[in-house]
Amino acid sequence: MVVPSETQIVESTRSHQPIDPSDLPRLLSTLELENDWSELSLKRFTSILSKHALIPAPSASTPSASDATPSGSTPKKGGKKKKPTPGIPKSYIDPRISFPAGVNGVYFDNVKGKGLVSTRSFSPDTLVFDEAAYIATPPPEALGQVESGELCGECFLPISSAPVALAIKSCTRCKYRFCGTKCWRGAMKHHALLCVGSSEGAKELMALVREAEWQSLHCVARSLARLISTLNPRTALKQDEEEEESFEEVYSRLSSFATVSELERRTRNPGWATERTSFEPLLTRAHTALRAALDPFHPSPSSSLPKADIISSAQKGLLKDLFDYPSVLKQIGRANINMEKFGGLYSVHSFLNHSCSPNVAIKHVPQRGISASMHIAAVALRPIPAGEELLISYVDPSTTLGRRQLLLYRDYCFGPCTCDRCTTELGQLGLTYDPAKMGVKAFLDAVAKKTGETDGKEVKKADASLEEELRASLGF
């Protein structure tokens, strides 16, 4: 991460014009994510924009955005602001997202990020929205059947149950099959570059995904392949079959998902000391394999990748950043904190924030008598009035307070949870979270001591059990 110069700030901001002066925290978070910046305060950001006439100069009587303390920050003595807590996932709203009727995306602040709010009332058990995955990744237990052609390579439903009218299609270079033109078209956005029958680099990458049962790495691979495939001339599809996404549109969509480095997640594990020696070499292998399979600027690029001379200078810069090691760590972290339980990345679903007393549940839409793994429905759990935030539970809400708090902090880099339920339960223990007096980790340690659910109990588990839990919770 770098501290940006004034020139870099101005040039990057100009690409986001017109600028809403009331929405500077969101813009700052977006630029930090896009450019991997650090140490840029809202006050300095506002001052530079005002100096270069990118926003109106604040009047003496009107507080500017820089006068407000960002959510999650606490003023220090002397009026200075505390730096934002490190490790908080960053997200922003892709303006191209089309929201279903009845819901709308909002940006809260640079700590909470984005969220989803109802624009009308919903009765219990009614559909709030449904959505197909933007990036579909097969669950590890289904990967073998996908690779053998038993399951569709895009929707992961059985090929044997596909109606004859769907016209099953097969890859000519491997055993992948697709149950109809729609699935085939969707799959070609990634399979053309990840086919092990046409790319030597893809063989090593997919071998690692299979060996480690590493679903989040597979998700990153499909995401990058979808982005890079936009640079290849489309010859397989008729122009009127589908409106193709541009490189910039896919990049913007993928970048908008909440993002945090995978190492930030891993180091929060009580078993990190046990996992570290085996996992860090895996990260290095993953980085090497992704570059060999998908990086157009690799010393020996795959023949299926776009030629360097058709890539613009702006796209070239973004691609080189995407394939550096810190960026790959962020992309793996992004996949892990955003994937729905079966492994899909969903644009609207990614807006849903957490509550231990959720008002929405996620269910999988049945297709051909089977719950489709890559098509979800959000269903109201209770009456939801217009204007209320839509919330799901990231963890099993039936678990205990200390366990919920630990899992949210460890797996989602989120906490402490102060939803109504947790606030009540914390109050019963005589605990109230005050960021001015105690950091998040120290507060969670206090919760663990009060509830008797300490990290030490996990560390004392047998190595096999600990390894199993780590793999399950961290994308393996």
C-alpha positions in Angstrom: 0.0 0.0 0.0 1.3 3.5 -0.9 0.7 7.0 0.4 -0.6 8.9 -2.7 0.9 12.2 -3.9 -1.3 15.2 -4.5 -1.0 14.7 -8.3 -2.1 11.0 -8.0 -5.1 12.0 -5.9 -6.2 14.7 -8.4 -5.7 12.4 -11.5 -7.6 9.5 -9.9 -10.4 11.7 -8.7 -11.0 13.3 -12.1 -11.9 9.9 -13.5 -14.8 9.8 -11.1 -16.4 13.1 -12.1 -19.0 14.5 -11.5 -18.2 14.5 -7.7 -20.9 14.7 -5.0 -19.3 16.8 -2.2 -21.7 15.1 0.3 -20.4 11.6 -0.7 -16.7 12.1 -0.2 -16.2 9.2 2.3 -17.6 6.7 -0.3 -15.4 8.2 -3.0 -12.3 8.1 -0.8 -13.0 4.4 0.0 -13.4 3.6 -3.7 -10.1 5.3 -4.6 -8.2 3.6 -1.8 -9.5 0.2 -3.0 -8.8 0.9 -6.7 -5.3 2.3 -6.1 -4.2 0.4 -3.0 -3.6 3.7 -1.1 -3.0 4.1 2.6 -2.6 7.0 5.1 -5.0 9.3 3.2 -7.3 11.1 5.6 -10.6 12.5 4.7 -9.5 16.0 5.7 -6.4 15.9 3.4 -8.5 14.4 0.6 -11.2 17.2 0.9 -8.5 19.9 1.1 -6.8 18.7 -2.1 -10.1 18.5 -4.1 -11.1 21.9 -2.9 -7.6 23.3 -3.8 -7.9 22.0 -7.4 -11.6 23.1 -7.7 -12.9 19.6 -8.0 -15.4 20.4 -5.3 -16.6 23.8 -4.0 -14.5 25.4 -1.3 -16.4 25.0 2.1 -17.8 28.3 3.4 -16.9 29.5 6.9 -20.5 28.8 8.1 -20.9 25.4 6.5 -19.1 22.4 8.0 -17.2 20.5 5.3 -17.1 16.7 5.0 -13.7 16.8 6.5 -15.1 18.3 9.7 -17.0 15.2 10.5 -15.4 12.3 12.3 -15.9 9.2 10.1 -17.9 6.4 11.6 -15.6 4.0 13.5 -13.1 6.8 14.3 -12.6 8.6 17.6 -11.2 12.1 18.0 -7.8 12.2 19.8 -6.6 14.9 22.1 -5.9 18.1 20.2 -8.8 17.5 17.7 -6.9 15.0 15.6 -8.7 12.0 14.3 -7.8 8.4 15.0 -6.8 6.4 11.9 -9.4 4.0 10.6 -9.1 0.5 12.1 -6.9 -1.7 9.8 -8.4 -4.8 8.3 -11.9 -3.5 7.6 -13.2 -4.8 4.3 -13.7 -2.0 1.8 -16.6 -1.9 -0.7 -18.3 0.5 -3.0 -21.5 0.6 -5.2 -21.0 -0.2 -8.8 -23.3 2.4 -10.5 -24.2 -0.1 -13.3 -26.0 -2.5 -10.9 -29.7 -2.7 -11.6 -31.6 -3.3 -8.4 -34.7 -5.4 -8.3 -38.0 -3.7 -7.6 -38.5 -3.1 -3.9 -34.8 -2.8 -2.8 -32.0 -0.3 -3.3 -28.3 -0.2 -2.5 -27.0 2.5 -0.2 -23.5 3.5 1.1 -23.4 4.0 4.9 -19.8 5.0 5.6 -16.2 3.8 5.1 -16.5 1.3 8.0 -19.9 -0.3 7.4 -19.6 0.1 3.7 -22.7 -0.6 1.5 -26.0 -2.1 2.4 -29.4 -3.0 1.0 -32.6 -1.1 2.1 -36.3 -1.9 1.3 -38.2 0.6 -0.7 -41.5 -1.0 0.0 -43.0 -3.2 2.7 -42.7 -7.0 2.6 -44.9 -9.5 4.4 -43.4 -12.6 6.1 -42.4 -15.4 3.8 -42.6 -13.2 0.7 -39.9 -13.0 -2.0 -37.7 -9.9 -1.6 -35.5 -10.6 -4.6 -34.0 -13.5 -6.5 -30.6 -13.5 -8.3 -28.3 -15.7 -10.4 -24.6 -15.7 -9.5 -22.4 -13.2 -11.2 -19.5 -15.6 -10.7 -20.5 -19.2 -10.3 -18.0 -21.6 -8.8 -18.8 -25.3 -8.1 -18.6 -26.6 -4.5 -15.4 -28.6 -4.0 -17.4 -31.8 -3.6 -19.0 -31.3 -7.1 -15.8 -30.3 -9.0 -15.0 -33.9 -10.0 -18.5 -34.4 -11.5 -18.2 -31.1 -13.3 -14.8 -32.0 -14.8 -16.2 -35.4 -15.9 -19.2 -33.8 -17.6 -21.8 -35.3 -15.2 -22.8 -31.8 -14.0 -23.1 -28.7 -16.1 -19.9 -26.6 -16.1 -21.9 -23.4 -15.4 -25.1 -24.1 -13.4 -23.8 -27.4 -11.9 -27.1 -29.2 -12.4 -27.1 -32.8 -13.7 -26.6 -33.1 -17.4 -28.8 -36.2 -17.3 -31.8 -34.1 -16.2 -31.5 -31.4 -18.8 -34.5 -31.2 -21.1 -33.7 -32.3 -24.7 -34.8 -28.8 -25.9 -31.8 -27.2 -24.1 -29.4 -28.7 -26.7 -26.5 -29.9 -24.5 -23.1 -28.5 -25.6 -19.7 -30.0 -25.0 -16.2 -28.5 -24.9 -14.1 -30.1 -27.7 -10.9 -30.0 -25.7 -12.0 -31.4 -22.3 -14.9 -33.2 -20.8 -16.9 -30.2 -19.7 -20.5 -30.1 -20.8 -23.2 -27.4 -20.6 -26.9 -27.9 -20.4 -27.9 -25.5 -23.2 -26.9 -22.4 -25.0 -27.4 -20.1 -22.0 -25.1 -22.0 -19.8 -22.6 -22.4 -22.6 -22.5 -18.7 -23.3 -22.0 -17.9 -19.6 -19.3 -20.5 -19.3 -17.3 -19.2 -22.2 -16.6 -16.0 -20.2 -14.2 -18.1 -18.2 -13.9 -21.6 -19.6 -12.2 -20.5 -22.8 -9.2 -19.4 -20.7 -9.4 -22.1 -17.9 -9.9 -25.2 -20.1 -7.2 -27.7 -19.2 -7.3 -29.1 -22.7 -6.1 -25.9 -24.3 -4.0 -24.3 -21.6 -0.9 -25.7 -19.9 -1.1 -23.0 -17.3 -4.7 -23.8 -16.5 -3.7 -27.5 -15.8 -1.5 -26.4 -12.9 -4.0 -23.9 -11.6 -6.9 -26.4 -11.6 -4.7 -29.1 -10.2 -4.0 -26.9 -7.2 -7.8 -26.0 -6.8 -8.5 -29.7 -6.9 -5.7 -30.8 -4.6 -6.5 -28.2 -1.9 -10.2 -28.2 -2.5 -9.7 -24.4 -2.7 -13.0 -22.9 -3.8 -12.0 -19.3 -3.2 -9.0 -19.7 -5.5 -11.3 -21.2 -8.2 -13.6 -18.2 -7.7 -10.6 -15.8 -8.2 -9.6 -17.7 -11.3 -13.1 -17.5 -12.9 -13.3 -13.8 -12.0 -10.0 -13.0 -13.6 -10.8 -15.1 -16.6 -14.2 -13.3 -17.0 -12.3 -10.0 -16.9 -9.6 -11.0 -19.4 -12.0 -12.7 -21.8 -13.5 -9.2 -22.5 -10.2 -8.3 -24.3 -10.4 -11.2 -26.8 -12.4 -10.7 -30.0 -15.7 -12.6 -29.8 -16.1 -15.0 -32.7 -18.3 -17.7 -31.2 -21.3 -15.5 -30.4 -23.6 -13.6 -32.7 -23.7 -9.9 -31.9 -27.4 -10.0 -31.2 -27.3 -13.0 -28.9 -26.0 -11.1 -25.8 -24.9 -7.7 -24.9 -21.2 -8.2 -24.0 -19.6 -6.5 -20.9 -16.6 -4.3 -21.4 -13.3 -4.7 -19.5 -14.1 -1.6 -17.5 -17.6 -2.9 -16.6 -16.3 -6.2 -15.3 -13.4 -4.6 -13.4 -15.8 -2.2 -11.7 -18.2 -4.9 -10.7 -15.6 -7.2 -9.3 -13.9 -4.3 -7.5 -17.1 -3.2 -5.8 -17.4 -6.4 -3.7 -16.1 -6.0 -0.1 -12.4 -6.6 -0.1 -9.8 -7.5 2.5 -6.5 -9.2 2.3 -6.6 -13.0 2.9 -3.6 -12.7 5.2 -5.7 -10.3 7.4 -8.3 -13.1 7.7 -5.8 -15.8 8.3 -3.8 -14.1 11.0 -7.0 -13.6 13.1 -7.3 -17.4 13.5 -6.3 -18.8 16.9 -4.6 -21.6 14.9 -2.6 -19.3 12.6 0.7 -20.5 14.1 -0.3 -24.0 13.2 -1.6 -23.2 9.7 1.1 -20.7 8.7 3.9 -23.0 7.7 1.6 -25.0 5.3 -0.5 -22.1 4.0 2.1 -19.5 3.0 3.7 -21.8 0.4 0.2 -22.5 -0.9 -0.4 -18.8 -1.4 2.9 -18.6 -3.3 1.8 -21.5 -5.5 -1.6 -19.9 -6.1 0.0 -16.7 -7.2 2.4 -18.4 -9.5 -0.4 -20.6 -11.0 -2.8 -17.7 -11.6 -0.1 -15.8 -13.4 0.9 -18.8 -15.6 -2.7 -19.4 -16.5 -4.2 -16.0 -16.9 -1.6 -13.2 -16.9 -1.2 -11.8 -20.5 2.2 -10.3 -19.4 3.6 -13.5 -18.0 7.0 -14.3 -19.6 5.4 -17.3 -21.3 1.7 -16.4 -21.7 -0.9 -18.9 -22.8 -1.8 -18.8 -26.5 -5.4 -18.4 -25.5 -4.8 -15.1 -23.7 -5.2 -11.7 -25.5 -2.1 -10.3 -27.2 -0.4 -7.5 -25.4 -0.6 -5.2 -28.4 -4.4 -5.0 -28.2 -4.5 -4.0 -24.5 -4.6 -0.3 -23.8 -2.2 1.3 -21.5 -4.9 1.9 -18.8 -6.0 -1.8 -19.0 -2.3 -2.9 -18.9 -1.7 -1.0 -15.7 -4.8 -2.5 -14.0 -3.9 -6.0 -15.1 -0.3 -5.8 -13.8 -1.7 -4.6 -10.5 -4.2 -7.4 -10.4 -1.5 -10.1 -10.7 0.9 -8.8 -8.1 1.1 -10.8 -4.9 -0.7 -8.4 -2.5 -3.6 -8.0 -5.0 -4.0 -11.7 -5.4 -4.3 -11.9 -1.6 -7.0 -9.3 -1.6 -8.9 -11.2 -4.4 -8.8 -14.4 -2.4 -10.0 -12.5 0.7 -12.8 -10.9 -1.4 -14.0 -14.3 -2.6 -14.0 -15.7 0.9 -16.0 -13.0 2.6 -18.5 -12.6 -0.3 -19.2 -16.2 -1.5 -22.6 -17.6 -0.7 -22.4 -21.0 1.1 -22.3 -22.9 -2.2 -19.7 -20.6 -3.7 -21.4 -18.0 -5.9 -20.6 -14.3 -6.0 -23.9 -12.3 -6.3 -24.0 -8.6 -7.0 -27.1 -7.7 -5.1 -26.6 -10.4 -2.4 -23.2 -8.8 -1.6 -25.0 -5.7 -0.3 -26.6 -7.6 2.6 -25.1 -6.8 6.0 -25.2 -9.0 9.1 -27.5 -9.3 12.1 -27.8 -12.1 14.6 -31.5 -11.4 14.4 -31.9 -11.2 10.6 -35.0 -10.1 8.7 -34.2 -12.0 5.5 -33.1 -15.6 4.8 -31.3 -16.8 1.7 -32.8 -19.9 0.0 -31.8 -21.7 -3.2 -34.4 -21.7 -6.0 -35.4 -25.2 -7.2 -34.8 -26.1 -10.8 -35.7 -29.5 -12.3 -36.7 -30.5 -8.8 -33.2 -29.7 -7.4 -32.1 -26.7 -5.3 -29.9 -24.9 -7.8 -26.6 -24.0 -6.2 -26.1 -20.8 -8.2 -29.6 -19.2 -8.1 -30.8 -17.7 -4.8 -33.9 -16.1 -3.4 -34.1 -13.7 -0.5 -37.2 -14.3 1.6 -38.6 -12.0 4.4 -38.5 -13.7 7.8 -40.9 -11.1 9.4 -42.8 -8.0 8.3 -40.3 -5.5 6.8 -41.4 -1.9 6.5 -40.2 0.4 3.7 -36.9 2.0 4.6 -35.6 -0.8 6.8 -32.2 -2.3 6.1 -32.3 -5.9 4.8 -30.1 -8.1 7.0 -29.0 -11.7 6.9 -26.9 -13.7 9.4 -23.4 -14.5 8.3 -23.1 -17.2 10.9 -25.4 -19.8 12.5 -27.6 -17.5 14.7 -28.4 -20.5 17.0 -24.8 -20.5 18.3 -23.7 -18.7 21.5 -22.8 -15.0 21.8 -19.0 -15.6 22.2 -18.9 -18.0 19.3 -20.8 -15.7 17.0 -18.5 -12.8 17.9 -15.4 -14.9 17.3 -16.6 -16.2 13.9 -17.6 -12.8 12.6 -14.3 -11.3 13.6 -12.2 -14.2 12.4 -13.9 -15.1 9.1 -15.5 -11.8 8.0 -13.2 -9.2 9.6 -16.2 -7.7 11.2 -16.9 -6.9 14.8 -17.8 -6.6 17.5 -21.4 -7.3 16.4 -23.7 -4.7 18.1 -27.0 -5.8 16.6 -30.0 -5.6 18.9 -29.7 -9.2 20.0 -25.9 -9.0 20.7 -26.3 -5.6 22.5 -28.9 -7.2 24.8 -26.8 -10.3 25.4 -23.7 -8.2 26.1 -25.7 -6.0 28.4 -26.7 -9.1 30.4 -23.0 -9.8 30.9 -22.4 -6.2 31.9 -20.4 -5.4 28.7 -20.8 -2.4 26.4 -18.5 -1.8 23.5 -16.9 1.6 23.6 -14.2 2.0 20.8 -12.8 5.0 22.7 -11.8 2.7 25.6 -11.1 -0.7 24.1 -10.1 -2.1 20.7 -12.1 -4.7 18.9 -9.8 -7.7 19.8 -9.5 -6.7 23.4 -13.3 -6.4 23.7 -13.8 -9.8 22.1 -11.3 -11.3 24.5 -13.4 -9.8 27.4 -16.5 -11.4 25.8 -14.7 -14.7 25.6 -13.7 -14.6 29.2 -17.2 -13.7 30.3 -18.8 -16.5 28.3 -16.0 -19.0 28.9 -15.5 -19.4 25.1 -11.8 -18.6 24.8 -9.5 -19.0 21.8 -7.4 -21.3 24.0 -10.1 -23.9 23.8 -9.7 -24.0 20.0 -6.0 -24.1 20.1 -6.0 -27.1 22.4 -8.0 -29.1 19.9 -6.3 -32.0 18.2 -4.3 -30.8 15.1 -6.6 -32.8 12.8 -9.7 -31.2 14.2 -8.2 -27.7 14.1 -7.0 -28.2 10.5 -10.5 -29.3 9.5 -12.2 -26.3 11.0 -9.6 -23.9 9.5 -10.2 -25.3 6.0 -14.0 -25.2 6.4 -14.0 -21.6 7.6 -11.3 -20.1 5.3 -12.4 -21.1 1.8 -11.0 -24.7 1.5 
